[in-house]
Amino acid sequence: MQLVVLGLNHRSAPVAVRERFSFDKEEVKDALKHVYEHEAVAECVLLSTCNRTELYAVLEDVAEPRDFMLQLLKHIKGAEQLITDDQWFFFYEGREMIAHLFNVASSLDSLVIGEGQILSQLKVAYITAYSQGLTGPIFNIIFQRAISVGKRVRTMTGIANTPVSVSYAAVNLAEDALTKPMEDAKVLILGAGTMSELTATHLQSKGVKSMFVSNRTYHKAEELARRFGGKAIHFDAFAEQAKDADILITSTGAPHYVIGPEQAKAIAEERGGEPIVMIDIAVPRDIDPEVADIPGVYLFNIDSLESVVEENKHQREAEAEKAKPIIAEAIGDIEEKLSYLSVRPLMVLLSDKAERIRRRELHRAMAKFPDATDRERKIMENMSRMIVRKLLREPMIRFGEVAGKDEEGEYWNLFRDMFDLEKERRSL
């Protein structure tokens, strides 16, 4: 059994590479279906966000796990020919994989440390894989604990006290680039998803009063605009509205550029020399990077957010240090739980056999006392349970202590022969 993760994130690869391996919700479901083709994959979870794509797997003793995972990720994305240089991908195995997952869940590995979105994104990734039958006893333990650790870190440290996220950093970046107060700025948001909603929240907290929302599905734009006292714009008319906007923030989830150089140039020329700040927080990108060369347009993409993140770096790192003991303790607990998985089938067989014997003998004994009261029957029931539990306690503890060690095989044979568990297994 091999616990592995292969992926790329904001640290390992630029946005131009990351966007080629980005999956939307439906693509994640379709990609997971292809995993069934590979017998070597026992369990699998695919996490894809604006800053990372990570493929977690439990493998059945693959000879070259990194190469296998790389080809698997390329295959489920249909990108076998897109990337020939593998330098952008990271790979972790065993304890390092668990530590990486816990750091991701705790937002210690995020572009903006302490951002809250990653935990909910991880939940969705796990539930999606679980619903398709791609998680089992190992990942159910690990991912549920990762989510629990993420919550605990946010509760027990100050890592989430400051409302930092990619959308918050985008608003800060817009404020820094703008030549007028935020309360006087006109803002156009393209997209009506979670990122757009968070962006609108932060814009409103900065005092923005004039807000417009455009989305391919118009009623979603209406819903978001209504919540923030803004106005919805039909998607085919957003370019006209952009001519009056001081800030344009895009997060559409489109698979191609929504704004190209020609369209951006036309927007800039209509503004009479008044600059426009365009912030692209989408992956894949919404705005062609060549737009940055157009006079009067200040373009920032998601990689540009690092400058905003840097401002509070020391404070966040101090809180992140407080999270490390929490994560270390959780990793130790998980490793202990996983070590028991190999011996659990035998323990279950032994417990089940003892329970059947207990019930049978209790039934025979109570048949001889037809006038026994309910209280007396309950006393006998509890006594028989305690006898079995105490008899099995020491053997179970000892067997658990050798789980994963060289002596485990000897104990398997000893327990199986001593309690005739092979016969027990055949009778099930």
Long-range contacts (C-beta under 8 A, 24 or more apart in sequence): 1-42, 1-58, 1-59, 1-60, 1-61, 1-138, 2-58, 2-59, 2-60, 2-61, 2-62, 2-65, 2-93, 2-94, 3-58, 3-93, 3-94, 3-97, 3-98, 3-138, 3-142, 4-56, 4-57, 4-58, 4-59, 4-65, 4-66, 4-69, 4-91, 4-92, 4-93, 4-97, 5-54, 5-55, 5-56, 5-57, 5-69, 5-91, 5-92, 5-97, 5-100, 5-101, 6-54, 6-55, 6-66, 6-69, 6-70, 6-73, 6-89, 6-90, 6-91, 7-47, 7-52, 7-53, 7-54, 7-55, 7-73, 7-89, 7-90, 8-52, 8-53, 8-88, 8-89, 8-90, 9-51, 9-52, 9-53, 9-54, 9-90, 9-109, 10-51, 10-52, 10-111, 10-302, 10-303, 12-88, 12-89, 12-90, 13-88, 13-89, 14-303, 15-283, 15-285, 15-301, 15-302, 15-303, 17-83, 17-88, 18-51, 18-52, 18-53, 18-283, 19-283, 19-284, 19-285, 20-77, 20-79, 20-82, 20-83, 20-284, 21-48, 21-53, 21-73, 21-77, 21-79, 21-83, 22-48, 22-50, 22-53, 22-283, 22-284, 23-48, 23-53, 23-77, 24-48, 24-253, 25-124, 25-128, 28-125, 28-128, 29-128, 29-132, 31-76, 31-77, 32-76, 32-128, 32-129, 32-132, 32-134, 33-132, 34-75, 34-76, 35-72, 35-76, 35-134, 38-72, 40-68, 41-72, 42-136, 42-138, 43-129, 43-134, 43-135, 43-136, 43-138, 43-139, 44-129, 44-134, 44-135, 44-139, 45-125, 45-126, 45-129, 45-134, 45-135, 45-139, 45-143, 46-76, 46-125, 46-128, 46-129, 47-104, 47-121, 47-122, 47-125, 48-125, 49-117, 49-118, 49-121, 49-283, 50-166, 50-195, 50-281, 50-282, 50-283, 50-302, 51-110, 51-111, 51-166, 51-283, 51-302, 52-104, 54-104, 56-97, 56-101, 56-139, 58-136, 58-138, 58-139, 65-91, 65-93, 66-91, 95-331, 95-335, 98-142, 98-331, 98-334, 98-335, 99-327, 99-331, 101-142, 101-143, 101-146, 102-145, 102-146, 102-149, 102-150, 102-327, 102-330, 102-331, 103-327, 104-146, 105-146, 105-147, 105-149, 105-150, 105-153, 106-149, 106-150, 106-153, 106-154, 106-159, 106-323, 106-326, 106-327, 107-150, 107-153, 107-154, 107-159, 107-160, 108-153, 108-159, 108-320, 108-323, 108-327, 111-166, 111-169, 111-302, 111-305, 111-306, 111-309, 112-164, 112-165, 112-166, 112-168, 112-169, 112-305, 112-309, 113-159, 113-164, 113-309, 113-316, 113-317, 113-319, 113-320, 114-154, 114-159, 114-160, 114-161, 114-162, 114-164, 114-316, 114-319, 114-320, 115-164, 115-165, 115-166, 115-168, 116-154, 116-160, 116-165, 117-165, 117-166, 117-194, 117-198, 118-150, 119-147, 119-150, 119-151, 119-154, 122-146, 122-147, 122-150, 123-147, 137-341, 138-338, 138-341, 141-334, 141-337, 141-338, 142-334, 142-338, 145-330, 145-333, 145-334, 148-330, 149-326, 149-327, 149-330, 152-326, 153-323, 153-326, 153-327, 156-322, 156-323, 156-326, 157-319, 157-320, 157-322, 157-323, 157-326, 158-319, 158-322, 159-316, 159-319, 159-320, 159-322, 159-323, 161-319, 162-312, 162-315, 162-316, 163-202, 164-309, 164-312, 164-316, 165-198, 166-195, 166-281, 166-302, 166-305, 167-195, 167-198, 167-199, 167-201, 167-202, 167-251, 167-281, 168-198, 168-202, 169-305, 169-308, 169-309, 170-199, 170-202, 170-249, 170-279, 170-281, 170-300, 170-305, 170-308, 171-199, 171-202, 171-203, 171-206, 172-308, 172-311, 173-279, 173-300, 173-304, 173-305, 173-307, 173-308, 174-247, 174-249, 174-277, 174-279, 175-206, 176-308, 177-277, 177-298, 177-300, 178-246, 178-247, 178-277, 179-275, 180-246, 181-207, 182-206, 182-207, 182-208, 183-207, 183-208, 183-209, 185-210, 185-246, 185-247, 186-210, 186-212, 186-244, 186-245, 186-246, 186-247, 187-211, 187-212, 187-245, 187-246, 187-247, 187-248, 187-249, 188-212, 188-213, 188-214, 188-233, 188-238, 188-241, 188-242, 188-245, 188-247, 188-248, 188-249, 189-213, 189-214, 189-224, 189-249, 189-250, 189-251, 190-214, 190-215, 190-235, 190-238, 190-248, 190-249, 190-250, 190-251, 190-252, 190-258, 190-286, 191-215, 191-250, 191-251, 191-252, 191-253, 191-282, 191-286, 192-217, 192-220, 192-221, 192-223, 192-224, 193-251, 193-253, 195-251, 195-281, 195-282, 196-224, 196-249, 196-251, 197-224, 197-227, 199-249, 199-251, 199-281, 200-224, 200-227, 200-228, 200-230, 201-228, 203-228, 204-228, 212-241, 212-245, 214-238, 214-241, 215-252, 216-252, 239-263, 239-266, 239-267, 242-267, 242-276, 243-267, 243-270, 243-271, 245-276, 246-274, 246-276, 246-277, 247-276, 247-277, 247-278, 247-279, 248-276, 248-277, 248-278, 248-279, 249-278, 249-279, 249-281, 250-278, 250-279, 250-280, 250-281, 250-282, 250-286, 250-287, 251-281, 251-282, 251-286, 252-282, 252-286, 253-282, 254-282, 254-284, 254-286, 255-284, 256-284, 257-285, 257-286, 257-287, 257-288, 258-286, 258-287, 259-286, 259-287, 259-288, 259-291, 260-288, 260-290, 260-291, 261-288, 261-290, 261-291, 261-293, 261-294, 264-288, 264-291, 264-294, 264-297, 265-294, 267-297, 268-294, 268-295, 268-296, 268-297, 269-296, 271-296, 279-304, 281-305, 339-400, 339-403, 339-404, 340-400, 340-403, 342-403, 342-404, 342-408, 343-399, 343-400, 343-402, 343-403, 343-408, 343-411, 343-412, 346-399, 346-412, 346-415, 346-416, 346-421, 347-396, 347-399, 347-400, 349-421, 349-424, 349-425, 350-392, 350-395, 350-396, 350-415, 350-419, 350-421, 351-392, 352-424, 353-419, 353-421, 353-424, 354-388, 354-391, 354-392, 355-388, 358-384, 358-385, 358-387, 358-388
